[in-house]
Amino acid sequence: MSEDVKKSTSTEHETQQPEVVESAEETETSEAQPVEKETEVEETETAKEEISETGDADTSLDADAEAQIGNLKKHEAALLLIEKTRHIVDDTEKQLDACKLLLQDDLKRYEEAKLSLKEHALDESESLLKVLGYEEDDEETLEDIVTFQPKEELPPFEVKEISSGKFTSLLLALVAGFLTFAGLIYLATEKAGITLDVTKMPTQETATKVLGWYATLFGDKPDLFLGGAFVFVVVMLVMGIIYGIRVASRSSSNLAFAKQQLEEAQEYAKQKGNCKEEMDRVDAHMNDAIAVLKTYEVVLGEQNGKLKRILHIEGVKEHENEYHPKSLNEMHETKKLIESIEQFMNTSMSEEGKLSQKSKVLLENAKEKLQQFIDRLY
């Protein structure tokens, strides 16, 4: 085969290789993990998708929305803003739920890695050093700490609904109409010189004199129907004015409230919107920590084999300097590895609900000690 063909084949193989590896990893994972693990992975992936989808949600009142509000009545515009507010809050809450799901998955894997290190290597390393009588500093023990505790800075945002005020406005208009009618009847009785007995139903003659008085305002003789029509029109006019003013006032206040609530929701979403960035940092930190713990488990496992060899061949010495210098060096290296990883595991990853800077420093220190040890091996 020619060199060009070989290069072409090699290039195609390199290009396709990530897909093959990824597929192989997915196949191997699906075969190795139980159904419950697959469910957890699916939930985690779903949470990541929800964060990706909701992270780009529009939380501002754009030009189109402004134009839509401008073409609507105030109450309808307020309802539109309330709906937009509800959409912003719902998206924010979904994003927070997705973050919590990912954080729980990370914490679970971290605790499993920490427990595996402790049971399969760390406890044995400390026990062997104790048997060999190797002591430099005070031994640290793993403490029961909260690995990561997110901080809830704001309570959940409750979207408040608005009312058109039509029912209460109608009641107010009815009261105003009744008072207006009573006032008109009283005015007519005073002008007509009639005293009404409110305990009895007025006769037609009395009604004609009272209501008919308003007909005389138009230069006509007392007329029951003309005067009654005038009173009816005045009462309905007053009711209409009161009703219109009340509904218009409520619509204006509703629109102002809806705008204020939308601004509060946008601020809420802004403060909570940092969840994805913080989650990414925590996720990266925990994944890095899990990889370090697994490497420590392997390295300390090898060191335990060396310590067992020392214990078997040299036995337990009364003084440290009685051990072979190489044996003392192995004990010293093992002790340094134990101290560096225990310092990290004894420190919480959270500080005021965010990733602790101290945890980051101690993780880097543990990685550095581990790398120095590995460098001396190769």
C-alpha positions as CSV (number, residue, x, y, z in Angstrom):
1,M,0.0,0.0,0.0
2,S,1.4,3.5,-0.9
3,E,2.3,6.0,1.7
4,D,-0.5,8.4,0.6
5,V,-3.1,5.7,1.1
6,K,-1.6,4.9,4.5
7,K,-1.8,8.5,5.5
8,S,-5.3,8.8,4.3
9,T,-6.4,5.7,6.1
10,S,-4.6,6.9,9.2
11,T,-6.3,10.3,9.1
12,E,-9.7,8.7,8.6
13,H,-9.0,6.4,11.6
14,E,-8.0,9.4,13.8
15,T,-11.0,11.4,12.8
16,Q,-13.4,8.5,13.5
17,Q,-11.7,7.3,16.6
18,P,-13.4,9.7,19.2
19,E,-16.8,8.4,18.0
20,V,-15.7,4.8,18.3
21,V,-14.3,5.4,21.8
22,E,-17.3,7.2,22.9
23,S,-19.6,4.5,21.6
24,A,-17.5,1.8,23.3
25,E,-17.5,3.7,26.6
26,E,-21.3,4.0,26.4
27,T,-21.7,0.3,25.5
28,E,-19.4,-0.7,28.3
29,T,-21.1,1.5,30.8
30,S,-24.6,0.3,29.8
31,E,-23.4,-3.4,30.2
32,A,-21.6,-2.9,33.5
33,Q,-24.1,-0.7,35.4
34,P,-27.4,-1.9,36.8
35,V,-30.8,-0.5,35.7
36,E,-30.8,2.0,38.6
37,K,-27.5,3.5,37.5
38,E,-28.8,4.0,34.0
39,T,-31.8,5.8,35.4
40,E,-29.5,8.1,37.4
41,V,-27.4,8.8,34.4
42,E,-30.5,9.6,32.3
43,E,-31.8,11.9,35.1
44,T,-28.4,13.7,35.2
45,E,-28.4,14.1,31.4
46,T,-32.0,15.4,31.5
47,A,-31.0,17.9,34.2
48,K,-28.1,19.1,32.1
49,E,-30.5,19.6,29.1
50,E,-32.9,21.5,31.3
51,I,-30.2,23.8,32.5
52,S,-29.0,24.3,28.9
53,E,-32.6,25.1,27.7
54,T,-33.6,27.3,30.6
55,G,-30.2,29.1,30.8
56,D,-31.0,31.0,27.6
57,A,-34.5,32.1,28.7
58,D,-35.4,35.7,27.8
59,T,-35.8,37.6,31.1
60,S,-36.2,41.0,29.6
61,L,-39.1,42.9,28.3
62,D,-38.1,43.1,24.6
63,A,-39.3,45.5,21.9
64,D,-41.9,43.0,20.6
65,A,-43.4,42.7,24.1
66,E,-43.4,46.5,24.5
67,A,-45.2,46.7,21.2
68,Q,-47.8,44.1,22.2
69,I,-48.5,45.9,25.4
70,G,-48.8,49.2,23.6
71,N,-51.6,47.7,21.5
72,L,-53.5,46.2,24.4
73,K,-55.8,47.5,27.0
74,K,-54.1,48.0,30.4
75,H,-55.7,45.0,32.0
76,E,-54.8,42.8,29.1
77,A,-51.3,44.2,29.1
78,A,-51.1,43.4,32.8
79,L,-52.2,39.8,32.2
80,L,-49.5,39.5,29.5
81,L,-46.8,40.7,31.9
82,I,-48.1,38.3,34.7
83,E,-47.8,35.4,32.2
84,K,-44.3,36.5,31.3
85,T,-43.4,36.8,35.0
86,R,-44.7,33.3,35.6
87,H,-42.6,32.0,32.7
88,I,-39.5,33.5,34.0
89,V,-40.0,32.2,37.5
90,D,-40.9,28.7,36.3
91,D,-37.8,28.5,34.1
92,T,-35.6,29.7,37.0
93,E,-37.1,27.1,39.4
94,K,-36.6,24.3,36.8
95,Q,-33.0,25.4,36.4
96,L,-32.5,25.3,40.2
97,D,-34.0,21.8,40.4
98,A,-31.7,20.6,37.6
99,C,-28.7,22.0,39.4
100,K,-29.7,20.3,42.6
101,L,-30.1,17.0,40.8
102,L,-26.6,17.3,39.3
103,L,-25.1,18.3,42.6
104,Q,-26.7,15.3,44.3
105,D,-25.2,13.0,41.6
106,D,-21.8,14.5,42.1
107,L,-22.0,14.2,45.9
108,K,-23.0,10.6,45.6
109,R,-20.1,9.7,43.4
110,Y,-17.6,11.7,45.5
111,E,-18.8,9.9,48.7
112,E,-18.5,6.6,47.0
113,A,-14.9,7.4,45.9
114,K,-14.0,8.6,49.4
115,L,-15.4,5.5,51.1
116,S,-13.6,3.2,48.6
117,L,-10.3,5.0,49.3
118,K,-10.8,4.7,53.0
119,E,-11.9,1.0,53.0
120,H,-9.5,-0.3,50.4
121,A,-6.3,1.6,51.1
122,L,-6.3,4.5,53.6
123,D,-7.3,2.6,56.7
124,E,-4.8,-0.1,56.0
125,S,-2.0,2.4,55.4
126,E,-2.6,4.1,58.7
127,S,-2.8,0.8,60.5
128,L,0.5,-0.5,59.0
129,L,2.3,2.7,59.9
130,K,1.0,2.4,63.4
131,V,2.2,-1.2,63.7
132,L,5.6,-0.2,62.3
133,G,5.8,2.5,64.9
134,Y,6.4,5.3,62.4
135,E,5.1,8.6,63.8
136,E,6.1,12.1,62.8
137,D,3.2,14.4,63.4
138,D,-0.2,14.0,65.2
139,E,-2.3,11.7,63.1
140,E,-5.4,13.2,61.5
141,T,-8.6,11.2,61.4
142,L,-11.4,11.7,58.8
143,E,-14.1,13.9,60.2
144,D,-17.8,13.7,59.4
145,I,-18.3,16.9,57.5
146,V,-20.9,18.2,55.1
147,T,-19.1,18.0,51.7
148,F,-21.1,20.7,50.0
149,Q,-24.1,22.7,51.2
150,P,-25.7,25.1,48.8
151,K,-27.0,28.3,50.3
152,E,-30.6,29.5,49.7
153,E,-30.2,33.3,49.4
154,L,-33.7,34.0,48.4
155,P,-37.1,32.3,49.2
156,P,-39.1,30.9,46.4
157,F,-40.8,33.7,44.3
158,E,-44.6,33.6,44.3
159,V,-46.3,35.1,41.3
160,K,-49.3,37.0,42.5
161,E,-52.4,37.1,40.3
162,I,-54.4,40.2,39.5
163,S,-58.1,40.9,39.4
164,S,-59.9,43.1,36.9
165,G,-62.0,44.6,39.7
166,K,-65.2,44.4,37.6
167,F,-67.2,42.6,40.4
168,T,-66.2,45.1,43.1
169,S,-66.7,48.0,40.7
170,L,-70.2,46.7,40.0
171,L,-71.0,46.5,43.7
172,L,-69.7,50.0,44.2
173,A,-71.7,51.3,41.2
174,L,-74.8,49.7,42.6
175,V,-74.3,51.4,45.9
176,A,-73.7,54.7,44.2
177,G,-76.7,54.2,42.0
178,F,-78.9,53.5,45.0
179,L,-77.6,56.6,46.8
180,T,-78.2,58.7,43.7
181,F,-81.7,57.4,43.3
182,A,-82.5,58.1,47.0
183,G,-81.0,61.6,46.7
184,L,-83.1,62.4,43.6
185,I,-86.3,61.1,45.3
186,Y,-85.5,63.2,48.4
187,L,-84.9,66.3,46.2
188,A,-88.2,65.8,44.4
189,T,-90.2,65.4,47.6
190,E,-88.7,68.6,49.0
191,K,-89.5,70.5,45.8
192,A,-93.0,69.0,45.5
193,G,-93.7,69.5,49.2
194,I,-94.5,65.9,49.8
195,T,-93.6,63.7,52.7
196,L,-93.1,60.1,51.8
197,D,-93.9,57.2,54.1
198,V,-91.0,54.8,53.5
199,T,-92.9,52.1,55.3
200,K,-95.6,52.0,52.6
201,M,-95.5,51.5,48.9
202,P,-96.2,54.9,47.3
203,T,-99.4,55.3,45.3
204,Q,-99.4,56.1,41.6
205,E,-100.6,59.6,42.4
206,T,-97.7,60.2,44.8
207,A,-95.2,58.7,42.4
208,T,-96.5,60.9,39.6
209,K,-96.0,64.0,41.9
210,V,-92.5,63.0,42.9
211,L,-91.1,61.7,39.7
212,G,-93.2,64.0,37.6
213,W,-91.5,67.0,39.2
214,Y,-88.5,66.3,37.0
215,A,-90.7,66.5,33.9
216,T,-91.4,70.1,34.9
217,L,-87.7,70.9,34.5
218,F,-88.2,70.5,30.8
219,G,-91.2,72.9,30.8
220,D,-93.7,70.1,30.7
221,K,-96.5,69.2,33.2
222,P,-95.8,66.5,35.8
223,D,-95.4,63.2,34.0
224,L,-94.6,59.9,35.6
225,F,-92.9,58.3,32.7
226,L,-90.8,61.3,31.6
227,G,-89.7,62.0,35.1
228,G,-89.0,58.4,35.8
229,A,-87.0,58.2,32.6
230,F,-84.9,61.2,33.6
231,V,-84.2,59.6,37.0
232,F,-83.3,56.3,35.4
233,V,-80.9,58.0,33.0
234,V,-79.2,60.0,35.8
235,V,-78.8,56.9,38.0
236,M,-77.4,54.8,35.2
237,L,-75.1,57.6,34.2
238,V,-73.7,57.8,37.7
239,M,-73.3,54.1,37.9
240,G,-71.5,54.0,34.6
241,I,-69.2,56.8,35.6
242,I,-68.4,55.1,38.9
243,Y,-67.9,51.7,37.3
244,G,-65.7,53.1,34.5
245,I,-63.5,55.1,36.9
246,R,-63.1,52.1,39.3
247,V,-62.3,49.6,36.5
248,A,-59.9,52.1,34.8
249,S,-58.2,52.8,38.2
250,R,-57.8,49.1,38.9
251,S,-56.4,48.5,35.4
252,S,-53.8,51.2,35.9
253,S,-52.8,49.8,39.3
254,N,-52.7,46.3,37.9
255,L,-50.4,47.3,35.1
256,A,-48.1,49.1,37.5
257,F,-48.1,46.1,39.8
258,A,-47.5,43.7,36.9
259,K,-44.5,45.8,35.7
260,Q,-43.1,45.9,39.3
261,Q,-43.5,42.2,39.8
262,L,-41.9,41.5,36.4
263,E,-38.8,43.5,37.5
264,E,-38.7,41.6,40.8
265,A,-38.9,38.3,38.9
266,Q,-36.1,39.4,36.6
267,E,-33.9,40.3,39.6
268,Y,-34.8,37.0,41.2
269,A,-33.9,35.2,38.0
270,K,-30.6,37.2,37.8
271,Q,-29.5,36.2,41.3
272,K,-30.6,32.6,40.9
273,G,-29.2,32.5,37.3
274,N,-25.7,32.1,38.5
275,C,-26.6,28.5,39.4
276,K,-25.3,27.0,36.2
277,E,-21.9,28.8,36.4
278,E,-21.5,27.8,40.0
279,M,-22.7,24.2,39.3
280,D,-20.1,23.9,36.5
281,R,-17.4,25.0,38.9
282,V,-18.5,22.5,41.6
283,D,-19.0,19.8,39.1
284,A,-15.5,20.2,37.7
285,H,-14.0,20.4,41.2
286,M,-15.8,17.2,42.3
287,N,-14.9,15.3,39.2
288,D,-11.3,16.3,39.6
289,A,-11.4,15.3,43.3
290,I,-12.9,11.9,42.4
291,A,-10.1,11.2,39.9
292,V,-7.5,12.2,42.5
293,L,-9.1,9.9,45.2
294,K,-9.1,6.9,42.8
295,T,-5.4,7.5,42.0
296,Y,-4.6,7.8,45.7
297,E,-6.4,4.5,46.3
298,V,-4.1,2.8,43.7
299,V,-0.9,4.4,44.9
300,L,-1.6,3.8,48.6
301,G,-2.5,0.2,47.7
302,E,0.9,-0.2,46.3
303,Q,2.5,1.4,49.3
304,N,0.6,-0.9,51.6
305,G,2.3,-3.8,49.8
306,K,5.7,-2.3,50.4
307,L,4.8,-1.7,54.1
308,K,3.7,-5.3,54.4
309,R,7.0,-6.4,52.9
310,I,8.9,-4.2,55.4
311,L,6.9,-5.7,58.2
312,H,7.4,-9.2,57.0
313,I,11.2,-9.0,56.3
314,E,12.4,-6.5,58.9
315,G,9.7,-6.9,61.5
316,V,8.8,-4.3,64.1
317,K,11.7,-2.2,65.3
318,E,11.9,-0.5,68.6
319,H,13.4,2.7,67.1
320,E,12.7,4.2,63.7
321,N,16.4,4.5,62.8
322,E,16.7,0.7,63.0
323,Y,14.8,0.3,59.8
324,H,16.6,0.3,56.5
325,P,16.8,3.8,55.0
326,K,14.8,2.8,52.0
327,S,12.1,1.4,54.3
328,L,12.0,4.7,56.2
329,N,11.7,6.5,52.9
330,E,8.7,4.4,52.0
331,M,7.1,5.1,55.3
332,H,7.8,8.8,55.0
333,E,6.3,8.9,51.5
334,T,3.2,7.0,52.6
335,K,2.7,9.4,55.6
336,K,3.0,12.4,53.3
337,L,0.4,11.0,50.9
338,I,-2.0,10.2,53.8
339,E,-1.7,13.7,55.3
340,S,-2.3,15.5,52.0
341,I,-5.4,13.6,51.1
342,E,-6.9,13.6,54.6
343,Q,-6.4,17.4,54.8
344,F,-8.5,17.7,51.6
345,M,-11.2,15.2,52.7
346,N,-11.5,16.9,56.1
347,T,-12.4,20.3,54.4
348,S,-15.8,21.1,53.2
349,M,-16.1,22.1,49.6
350,S,-18.7,24.8,50.4
351,E,-18.2,28.3,51.8
352,E,-21.4,30.4,52.1
353,G,-23.1,28.2,49.5
354,K,-20.2,28.5,47.0
355,L,-17.1,26.5,46.1
356,S,-14.6,26.9,48.9
357,Q,-11.2,28.4,47.9
358,K,-9.6,26.4,50.7
359,S,-10.9,23.2,49.2
360,K,-9.5,24.2,45.8
361,V,-6.1,24.9,47.3
362,L,-6.0,21.6,49.3
363,L,-7.0,19.6,46.2
364,E,-4.2,21.2,44.2
365,N,-1.8,20.4,47.1
366,A,-2.9,16.8,47.1
367,K,-2.5,16.6,43.3
368,E,1.0,18.1,43.6
369,K,2.1,15.7,46.3
370,L,0.7,12.8,44.3
371,Q,2.5,14.0,41.1
372,Q,5.8,14.4,43.0
373,F,5.5,10.8,44.2
374,I,4.7,9.5,40.7
375,D,7.5,11.5,39.2
376,R,10.0,9.7,41.5
377,L,8.7,6.3,40.3
378,Y,9.3,7.0,36.6
